[in-house]
Amino acid sequence: MNIELLLTLFFIAFALNILWEVLHSVLYTTCHEMPLGKMQRLLVVMALKDAFWITVFYTVSVFIFETTNVMLNIPQLIFFVLLAFIFSYIDEYVSLRTKRWEYASSMPTLFGIGWSPLLELVITGVLTFFIVFTLVSFQ
């Protein structure tokens, strides 16, 4: 594992997450109510945070499984998915309880947690790995 790989993962994860943040921002009343400039800053910060955590969880998985290509190691990929899912649930739960944001009525939920934020790190993380290790063939 090298810095070039980590930076590539981070930037692709950021690009995917900024797209996700923009698309699912309509599911939050908080985004409907804030000025456009403030909402844009919030979405960029959230996408940076998501890219950071995807990169951190990937790095942890590499140290545990000693494999850089997570797409070739199913247990490692499952570990990443579980870690991202558990983190997303806790992060979203805390954010809702502290009123960092609120859902619009259009947000589908599971036990009070929105599906979109719950699945975001899992889906964008796996897509990042697919792009980096399959399409770009980063080794």
Summary of the structure (lengths in Angstrom):
residues: 139
radius of gyration: 15.5
end to end distance: 8.9
largest distance: 45.9
contacts: 416
relative contact order: 0.17
helix: 78%
strand: 4%
